[in-house]
Amino acid sequence: MTYIFGLEKISGNESVAKYLEHGINTMRNKFYDEKNGGFYAEVSTTETIDSHKKAYEFAFALLALSTATRAGVAGAKEDLVSALYIFEKYFWDESFGLVYG
């Protein structure tokens, strides 16, 4: 949904800005692994449910962050750069030219 709100904001719908920022802040404050970097696959309002990092779920974080960056959300570009570094380090296999995990 954060991605969709980002597309709406890029298209000029300012009424979704609060939802876009809420999504990005939730990623930062709930899904982001402060200790190891990256994003958890599943959290609740009180705890991490699945602490594994998975390429498929991580790709949604990249999608949301890239759209938020384009939509002008403060700090999204820095978050995206950091997330891309983690993604490439742990999920990209250069020898095969693809993502795994």
Residue, then its C-alpha position, 0 to 999 in steps of 0.5 A: m500500500t505504501y507503494i500505491f500511496g507513493l504513486e498517488k502522491i507522485s500523480g499530484n494527490e496530496s491527500v495521501a501524503k500522510y498515508l505514504e509517510h505512515g507507511i515509510n515510518t512503519m518500515r523504519n520503526k517496525f520492519y527495519d532491523e536496527k542490529n543487522g540491517g534490512f527488513y523483517a518479513e513480518v511484524s506485529t504492533t508489538e513484536t517481530i513475528d518473522s525475523h528472517k530476511k527474504a528477497y521477495e518481501f525485501a523487494f517490496a520495501l525497495l519498491a516502497l522506498s523508491t516511490a517514496t523517494r520520487a514522491g519527495v518523502a524526507g529521508a527516503k532516498e537515504d533509506l533507499v541507498s542503505a536498503l539497496y546496499i543490503f539487498e545487493k550484498y545479501f540477495w544478489d548473485e553476480s555469477f548468475g545475474l539474479v536475486y536469490g533467497 
